[in-house]
Amino acid sequence: MKKVCSIAMLALAALAFQSCGGAGSNNDSAANADSANYTKDTSSNAVETGGIAVVNDDAEFAVSAANAGMAEVELSKLALTKATNAKVKEFADMMVKDHTGVNEKLMALAKTKNITLPTTVGADEQKTMADLQAKSGADFDKAYVDVMVKDHKKAVDLFEDGSKDLKDADLKSFATQSLPALKSHLQAIETIEKGVK
């Protein structure tokens, strides 16, 4: 009887685990990275996971920053092929170059801290990409510009908070050093926004 109960409990636990990690979370690389970092952050798993060199809030910043940076690159690569406005294409080219460099710095830094970063953009960003993919011409240009304004406002807020609140000195320095370029990007895309109808 005990054996049957144990097997039943294991089966229920497996089903519960499977439903918690359902289709929605498996394709969200950012959520999966946060989960992996949380697991590393617990002291009982430090030997198995190698531990993590930063507090969980700092790891969450790194995941959010990486996700945002990858999204900027992927959306801008799309804009390079679909945009019709020359200023929009020029901005997209700058995004690919600038954010690729920042993303590489963050990846190198995360590696030294044993922080797991997302390998693809998160679920929300995938939806935005699909929405943009369906647009063309001036509609695409306007939608891309709107997304860039919104995303850069969020990124500036994230990096401003990071430059003040992060505990890890290296991540804090990364946030502080990256902030001026993000503000410059925001200013540039807001100027372009005025000319895109």
N, C-alpha and C positions, 0 to 999 in steps of 0.2 A: 504494500500500500504506500509506504514512504517513497519507494522508487517511482511509482505512478505519479504521486504528488510532485516529486522533484521534476520529473519530465514535463508535467503539465505547467509547472511554474517557469521552467526554461522556455517552453514554447510561447507562453504568454509574454515573457520578457523579450523574446526575439520579435514577436509581433509588435509590441509597444515600441521597441527600438526602431523597427522598420518604419512604423507610421510616423515617428518623430523625425526620421531622416528621409521623409518622402520626397517626391519628385521636385518639389519647390526648392528644398535646401540643397539637393545634390547638384543643381546647375547654378547655384549662386556661390561662385568662388570666393567672394569677399566674406560671406557668412561662414563658409567652411574654414577659411583662414583664421577668422576670429575664434572659432571653436577650437582649432588646433592650438592657437596661442593660449587660450584659456586652460586647455589641458596641460600644456607645458608649464603654466604659471602655478599650478598646484604643487606644493612641495612634495606630496606623496608620489608624484610621477616624475620627479626631477631626474632620477637615475635612468628611467626608461626613455624619457623624451629629450634628455640633455639639458633640461631646464630652460629658462628664458632669462635674459640678462636685464630685462626691464619690467616695470610694473604693467599690469594689464591695460590700464588707460593709455600708456605710451604705445603698447602694441596695437591697440585699437586705432590710434592716430595713424600709425604706419600703414595699417590695412586700408583705412579710409583714404589716405594720401595716395597710396599705390593704385587703388581702384579708380580714384578721380583722375590720376595721371594717365592710366591706361585708357580710360574712356576718352580723354581729350585727344589722345593719339589716334585711336580707332575712328572716332567721329570725324576727326580732321582728315584722315586718309580718305574717308568716304567723301568729304567735301572737296577734296582735290580732284575727284573723278566726276562729281555731280554738280558742283557750284557753277553758276554762270556769271556771277559778279566777280570782277577781277580783284577787288579789295577783299572779298570773302575768301577767294582762293589764296591770296597772299597771306591772309591771317591764318588760314588752315596750314599752309606750309610752315609758318613760324611755329604753330602749335606742335606739329610733328617733330620739328627739330628741337625746340626748347624742352618739351615734355619728355621726349625720349632721353635726353641728357639727364634731366632731373630724376626720371624713373630709374635710370641706371645707377645714379648715386644712392638712391633710396634702397635699391636691391642690394648693393654692396654693403651698406650700413646695416640693413636687416640681417644679412648673413652673419655679420660679426656679433650680432645680439641674439642670434637663433630665433628670429621672428619669422613666422610663416606669413608670406604675402600671397595675395590672390594670384592665380596664374592666368585668369581671364577676367573680363569685366563682370560685375555683378548683374543680377537679374534685372534690376531697374534700368541699368545702362543698356542691357541687351534689348529691352523693350524700346527704349529711346532710339537705338540704332535701327531697329526694325521699322519704327514709325518714320524715321528720316529716309530710310531706304525706299519707302513707298512714295516719296515726294520727288518732284523734279522742277527744274527751272527756277523761277522767282519764288515759288512756294518752298522749295528746298532751301534756297538762300536764307529766306526769312526764318524758317524753322531752325536751321543750323545756328544762325546768329542768336536767336532767342535762347536756345539751349546753352550756347557758350556764355551768354550774359549770366544766366541763372547759375550755371555750374561754376563760373569764376567767382561769383559773389559767395557761393558756399565754400569754395576753396580758400578764398581770402579769409573768411571767418574761421575756418578750420585751422589755417596756418597762423593766424593772429592768436587764436587761443593756444595753439601749440607752442608758439614762441614765448608765451607767458607761463603756461601751466605744466608743460612736460617736465618730468623728473629727470630723465636721462639727458645728460649734457650734450651728447652727440646729436640726438634727435632734436633737441631744442635748438641747437645751432643750425641744423639742417632746415628746420621750419623758419627760423629767423633769416637765414641766407636766401631762402626760396621766395620769401614774401614780396620783395620789391618787384620781381619779374611777374608774379601773379597779379599784383596791383597794376602793373603796366599792361598786361594782357587784358585785364578788365577794362581799363581806360580805353584801350585800342578798340575792343569789340563794342563798347558803348558808343564810340564815335561812329563806327561802321553801322551800328543799329539805326542811327538817325537817317542814314542814306538808303537803307533797305526798306522798301515798302511792301 
